[in-house]
């Protein structure tokens, strides 16, 4: 608790703060002597005495507390947004008012789930105002006053049951029932998705808090598609199939959407994950979500404003049942993505992710790629990773312009034979650990340039042959890539004063010494139309800034599009980079589709898939299926000859 009475709740969608019983092994690392059988005890999880008149708590889960939250001051307004309370005695206890002067407090609930709690709120004199609440209690009820009473206004909510009557609360577009029978459906570890064909979908009002309404339009009351222990030999495309609540409001609590939940799903082909899709892994103890083998490929490409997600199910679902148990394997969970080879020969399985958000709770694993005969590559660009472990000791890793929050990153070279190269450029690590492991003398050189390590532990420095320069460190107490540091490196005494901007929480102040302090131009780094400041000043022709860059946006909050052609500048700049590095007419598969197109649209150069390219970009073709012309989107960039080959680069 800070002196002003605020709390350090930095949770966001798919990365909540979790407070739970010490015997709860379903989140985080297992504590020594844990029984694995959590139960409600006598713990008060969070209590405050501050006189601050307003406290906000968001994106958090409280499980097995006697009192999850306790507020002692009088005349306090507490706002709880996008939170879950599971098997607690009290969600919020207004503790003041035992004396002669009653405590008059207000509780605002905005998209809150209370599952199997005794009471959501308890106090003397208070008001409770809520929107999109699901309250399913087992012993007590929704609210209880031990004093002179309470009042309330509840909208778009489901209360089952409401003990003590409803006289104190005004309900608007709500269901108050004696039983929860038939109202909900259970999928996985979540018990409160609305039932199929529920009458409570679309039955609510949009006359609620504006920010809550905007949030709920990206959330859902529908369960995910579940994929269990399958083998895919045909190509797969995953898209946002779960309906978001973009129309009239549904009743009750809204979950962050999961489109596909997978466990032990083996891929022998190609997987495409389209922008906005949420892919979740479930299970644990050596289980995995998706396994790539036999030369398979995964392309997960979001956009700056519609990222894709690879998460663990427990970042979303409240775990009010044990259908999907989480069983940590050692100090971490089974990986969401697993690169594996089941034979003695080389395996070119690989994946590429761009604008993808990866999220695990503490103890989870994002990726495991560590089999020595993997010869493909793994690449992350413009991604954000939260918590957990990323283990890539084979194949080669290319990690550029990514944000790591409290992540353990293990990069190594277990690949068979020399020559493996890892690239780790323009990344920001906040907390966490970077472990480097070179096993083969012929490896490298590895490239570690323009990174900011903000109190991230570097356990094994890179070898002297590696390219390590223009990196920044918040003190050297956590280790550095080279010792002494190289020319161009910076050592900061404190973390940058990060600012919240249009696309994230880690922008720099405009006077930061990290701005334009890298070792190459922003264009060479592929970051021309990116920014590190909230005023969205583009990197442009300047030297690239150290650390993670966001795509620059305009006053409309959308990525810059100066020629108003519908293609953001940052995507158009990709064409320039590609045409400088790839022959315009190169067609390695001989299918008439130049490699440059396949790379731009996330296809492998070896895939003969004219229909998919045409569907993505609206191209026209001649009678033999060769590219003939670009009819709508990119004609200003390339022209074609009569045989469907790129003839020239227009710019």
N, C-alpha and C positions, 0 to 999 in steps of 0.2 A: 504494500500500500504506500503510495507516495504521499507527501505532506498535504497535498490538496485533497486527498481522499479519493483520487482516481486509482485505477488498478491497471496493472500491466497485462491486460488481456489483448494479445496481438493475434489471436486466432482469426482465420478467414475461412471462406468456404473450402472444404476438403482438407483443412488443417486446423482443427479445433484444439482448444486447451482442454485437457482432461484431468479431473480430480476424482480419485476413486480410492477404494479400500486397498490396503497393502497386500491383501491376498488375492487381488484381481489380476490374473495373468493374461487377460484378454487385450491389454494394451501395455506397451513398453516392455523393458527387460524384466525378467522374473526376479523378484527380490528374494534374497537368501531366507530360507525357512518359510517361504510362502506356502500356505496350504492349498492354494489354487481354488479355494471355495470361499469367495467373497460373501460378506453378509453385512447387514446394517449394524453399525456399532454406535458408539457414543460421541463420534467425532463431529465437531463444528468445523467445516472446511474453511470457511472464510468469514471473518468477523471484523467489522470496522466501527470505530468510535468517532470518526472525523465529523466535523460540523459542515462539511461540504454539502450544499443543498441538493446536489444532483450526482448520482453515480450510475454509470452505464457498464453493463457486462454483456459481451456478445461472443458468439461462436465458441461456446463452451459446453462440456458435458460433465455432469455431477452424478456420481453413482455411489450408493451405499453410505451416504452420510446420515447422521442423526439430524443435523440442520446444515444444508448445503451453504446457505448464506444467512448471515445474522447482522442486522442493522440496529445499532443502539441509539443513534441520534433521533430527535424529534423533528418533524417537518422536513423529512427527506423524500425526494423523488428518486426511485430506483427503476431504471429501465433495463429490462432483460430481453435481448434480441437474439433470435436464432440459437436457442440453447435447448439442451435436453437434461431432464432430471429423471434418474432411474433408481427406483427402490430407495428413496430417501424418506426420512421421517418428515422433514419440512423442506420445501423448496426455499422459501424465504421466511425468516422469523424476525418480525419487527419487535425487538426486545424492549424498547422503551415503553413507558407507560405503567410500570409496576407501582410507581409512586402516586402521589395525589394529583399530578398533572398528566392527563392522558397524552400519549404520543400520537400525533396526527401525521400520517405518512401516506405516500402514494406509490403504488406499484404499477408500472406499465409493462405489459407482456406483449411482445411482438414476435409471432411465430415461435411458439414454445411448446415442447412436448414434456408432459409430466406422466411418467409411466410407473404404476405401482407405488406411488408415494402415499404417505398418510394424509398430508395436507400440502397444497401448493403454497398457501400463504397463511400465516398465523400472526395475530397481533392484537392490539387494544382497539384504537380508533384508526381506521385506514380506509382508503379507497383503492380499488383495483380495476384497472382499465386494460382490456386486452383485445388483441386481434389475432385471429388464426391460432387459437390454442387447441391442443388436444390434451385433455386431462382424463386419464383413466386410473382412478384411485382404487385401492383395495381395502382400506380400513376407515379413513376419516372422510375427507371430502375435498372440495376445491378450496374453500376459505373458511376460516374460523376466527371469531373474535372472543377473547376472554374478558373483554371490557364492555363498552357501551355499543359496539356494533361496527359494521362496515357497509360501504356502498360500492357499486361497481357498474361498469358498462362493458359488455363483452360482445364482440362482433365476429362473424365467420368462424365460429368455434364449435367444438363438440366436447361436452362434459358428460362423463359416464362413471358413476352417478354424481349428482350434486346433493350431498347429505345436508340436512338442516334446512331444506327448502330453498326457494328462489326469490323470496320477497325482497332481498337486499340488493339484487342485481337486475339491471335492465339488459335483456338479451336482444340482439339485432342480427337476424340471419344466423341462427344457431340451432343446434340440436342438443337438447338436454334429455338424457334417457336414463332409465333405471339400470340398463345393461348395455354392454358393448357388443352384444351378440349381433352378428351380421353386418356390423359397421366397418370393420377393418379386415385386412388380409395380411398374412405373415409371409414374407419372402426373405429367406436368409435370416440374418440376425435382427431384422426390423419387423416389428409387429403392428405397425400403425399406418401402412399404406391403405388408402380407401379401397373398399371392396370393388370387385369388377362390376361395372354398370351402376356404380353408387349414385343415389339420388342427390348426394351432397356435392357432386362435381358440377361446377358452373352455377351453383345455387346461391353463391355469396354476393357481396357488394364490393365495388371498388372504392367506396367512400371510406378509405382507411388512410393511415399515415402514408405520405407520398413515397418515402424511402422504402418502407416495408412493401408497398405495392410494387415498386420497381424491382426489388429483390425477389419477390414471389413469382414474378413473371419469368424468372430464370430457373425456378425450382419446380417441384413436382409432387403429386400425390400418387403417382404410378410406380409400380415396382420395376426392377430391371429384367431384361432378358437374361436367363441363366444358362450358361454353357458348362457342361460337366463331363470331364474325362472323355473327350472326343479326339478324333484324329481328322485333320483337314488335309486332303490331297488336292483340292481345288482352290483356286484363288478366292479370297474373302475380302469383302469391303464392309467395314463397320461405319455406321453413320448415327446421328442423333435420333434414335427410334423412339425413345421415351418422351411422351408429350410433356412439354413445359406449360405452365399455367398462364398462357398469354391472353386468354379471353376472360370471361366472367370468372370471378374468384371461386375456388373450391373452398369447402369448409376445412378447418383443422390445420394441423401442423404440416408444413411442406418440407420435404427432404431435398438436399442437393441431389440432382439427378444422377443415376447410374444407368447408362444405356445397356451395357453388357457386363455381366459378372461371370468370370471364368475361373475354373480350377482344373489343372492337369490337362490343358488343351494343347495338343501337339500339332504343330504346323509343319507340313512338308511342302509348302507352296509359298504364296505371297499374300501378305496381309496389308491392306490399306486402311488407315484410320483417318476419317475425314474431319475437317474442322468442326469444333464444338462437341465432338464425341467424348463420352466418359467411359473409359474401360477400367473395370475394377477386378482385382484378384481377390480370391477368398481362400481360406484354409491356412495351413501353417505346418510346422514341424516337417520340413523337407518337401512340402507341397510347393507348387508354383502356380502362377496364373496361366501364362502362355509360354510354351517351349518351342523355340525355333531350332530346327535341325534339318539335315539332309539338303543343305544349300538354300534353305528358305530365307525369305526376306520380309522385314516389317518396315513399312513407311508410315510414320505417324506425323502428319503435317497439319497443324492448325494455322491460324493467322494471328496477327498482332491483337486483334479485337475479338477473335473467336478461337481461343486456344483449344487444343485437345488435352485430354487428361488421362493419366495412368496412375491409379490410386489403389489403396487397399480398402476393402469394404468397410473396415472399422473407422475410417475417416468420415463416414456418412451415417452408418446404421448404429442405433443406440445400444445394441447388444442386450436387449431385454429378454432374450432366450439364448439357448446354446446350439442352435441349428448349425451355425458356422463357427465352430470353436477356433480360437486363435491359440496355437501352441508354439511358442517360440522355440526355434532350433538353436541351441546354444544361446548366444546373445542377440540373435536376430531371427526374423521370420523368413519363411520361404519367399523367394523373389517373385515380383510381379511378372518380370520377363526373364527367361532363362535361355541362354544360348548354349547348345549342347550338341555333341557329336556322338553317335552310337556305333562308330566303326573306327578302324585304325587309320583310315585314309584322311586326307585333308577335307575339311568341311568349310564351305564359303558362306555359311549362314551369317546374316548381318542385319542391322537395323539402322534407320535414320529417323531422327525426331527433330522437328523444328516447331517452335512456338507450342511446346507441350509442357504442361504442368504435371510434375510428378509429386505425389504426396504419400507419405507413410506416417503413422504415429511412431514415436520413439521405439526402437527395436525392430522395425520392419526393414525389408530389403527391396530396393527398386529394381535392381538388375544384378544378375550373376552371369558373367562371361569369363570363364577361367579355364577352359579346356585347351590343352597345349596345341592340338592340331586344328584349331579354328583359324581359318585363313582369310575370313572376310573382314569386315570393319564394323565398328559401332560409332555413331556420330550423333552428337547433340548440339544443336545450334538454337540460340534464342530461347532456351528452355529455363524453367524455374523448378528447383527441387527443394522439397521440404522434409527434413528429418530423415531418419533411416540411413541405409548403406547402399552405395553404388560400387560394385566390385567388377572391375574390368582389367584382368591381367592377360587376356587374349580374347579376341583379336585386337588389332590396332584400334586406338580410340582417338577420335577427333572431337574435342569438346571446346566450343567457341561461343563466347558471349552468353554465358549461362550464370544464373544466380543460384547459389547453394546456401540454404538456411539450416544450420545445425545438421549437416550431412557428413557422414564418414565416407570419403572418396578414396578408394584403393585402386591405384593404377600400377600396372606391372607389365612384365614381358615374359610370360610363361609360354608364349608361342614357340613351336618347334622351329629351330634354325634362326640365324641372325637376320637383322634388317628391320625388325619391328620398330615402328615409329609411333609415338604418342604426341598429340598436339593439345595444349591446354592454354588457350589465349583469351584475353579480355573477359575473364570470369571474376565474379565476386563471391568469396566464401565468407559468410558471417558465422562465426563459431564453427563447430565441427572439426574434422580431422582430414588431412591429406597425407596418405601413405604412399610412397613411391618405392617400386621394387624392380630393379633391373637385374635380370639373371643371365642374359646373354651378352657377351662382350661385343658382339657386332651390332647391337641394337643402336637405334637413334641416328642422328642426334634428336633428342626430344626437344620440343619447343614449349617453353613456359614464358610467355610474354604478356605484359600489360594486365596482369592480374592484381586484384586487391585481396589480401588475406587479413580479414578483420577478426583478430583473436582466434584464428583457425590454427590448430596445432599441426605443424609439419614435422612428422616423426622421422622421416628418412630423407635427407637432402638429395637433390638430383646430383648426378655425376658431373665432373668437370667438363666433359665433352658436350654436355647439353647446352642448348640455347636458352639461357635464363637472363632476361634483362627487362628493365623498366617495370618491375613488379613493386608493389607497395605493401607494407606490413604495418599493422597497428601494434607498435612496440615489437621488440625481438624476443620477448619472453616466451613466445609460442613456437619459435623456430623460424628459419628462413630457408629458401631454396639453395642459396649458396652462402658460404661464410668465409670471408666477409661478403657483404652484399655487393652487387655489381654496380657499375656506373649506370645512372638512370633510375636506379631503385630509390624508393622513398621509405623512410621509417616515420610513422605518425605517432604522436604521443597519445592521441585519442581517436575514437571512431569518428568518421565523418558525421556531421549533424544531418542525418538522412531526412529527406522530406517526402511527403506523400504527394504523388502526382497523378496524372490521368490514368496511367497503366500500372502503377505499383507504388511501393513504399520505400524505395531505396534510391531516390534521386539525390544528387549532390546540391549543396548551396553553390551559388554562382562564383564564390571566391575560393572554391576548393583547389588545392594545389595539384589534384589529380587530373584536372581538366586539361586536355591537349598535352599530356605529359607522357604519352606512349612512345613507341619506337618506330612507328610507320604512319603513313597517312590513313585517315579514316576510310578513304576509298579503297586502299589496298586491304584494309581489314574487313571490307564489306559492310561498313557502318556509316556510309555517307549521309543517309537520311535518318540517322538515329540521333539520340540526345541523351545527356546525363543530367539535365536541369529541368525544373518544372516550367520554365518559360519556353521550352521546346525549341531552343536554338540548336539547329542541326550541326553535327560534327563537320559536314561539308568538306572543304578543301584543307581543313586544319589537320594537325597531327591528332591521331586518335587519343581519346581519353582513357586513362587506366580504369579497369573494372567493367562492370555490366552496363550496357547501353539499352535504353528503351527506344522503340520506334517513335519518331517525332509525330505529334498530332497537331491539328489545327484548332481553331476556336470552336469547331463543332465536335471536338473530341474524337475525330476520326483521323487515321493516318493521312499525312500530307498527300495531296493529289493536285499539284500545281497546274497541270494541263487539263484538269477536270474531265479526263477520259475514262474514269471509273477504275483505273488501275493505280493503286497507291504508289508513291514515288519509290518506296523501299523495294517493291517488287520489280518496278521498271529498272532499278539499278542492278538487279540480279542479272538482267540480260547483258548489260555491259560487262559485268564481271565474267559471265560465262563465255561470251564471245571473245574475250581476251585469253581465255584458258582452254577453249575447246574449239576445234575446227567446225565451222558452220555446216559443212557438208558431211561430217563424220557420221557414219551409220554402221556401227559395229555389228548389228544383228542382220543387216541387209533387208530390212522390212520396209524401206522407203521412208521411215520416220527418223529424222536426224536425232542423234543422241541429245542435243541441246534441249529439244522439246520434252524428251522423257525425263530429263533431270529437272526441268522447270516445273513439271507437273507431278513430280514424285514417283515416276515410273523407273524401273530398272532399264538400263540400256539394252538388255537382252530380251525384253518382253515384246512380242509382236502383238500389239493390242491397239489396232487402228481405231476401233470403236470407242475405247476408253479415252484416247486422246481427243477424238472428235467431240465426245460428250463434254469433256472438260473445257474445250476452247472454241467450239463451233467452227472447226475448219471444214473446208470442202476438199474433195478428193477426185482424182480422175478415175477412169474406168478400171484401172488396175489396183486401186486402193492407195495410190501414192498421194502425198500432200500436193494439192494443186494451188490453193490460195487460202489466206486467212480472211474470212468473210466478216469478222466483227470486232475482234479484240486487239490483236497484235499485228495487224497488217502494216501499221506504221513502222514496225521495227524490222521486218524481214520481207523480202520478195522471193519468189520461187521460179525455177525454170520449168520448162515443159514436162520434165520428168519427175516433178515433185520434190526436187532437191532445193535447199536454200541457196539462192543465187547471190544475195548480197545482204549486208547489214545496213539498214536505212539510216540510223542516226549519224 
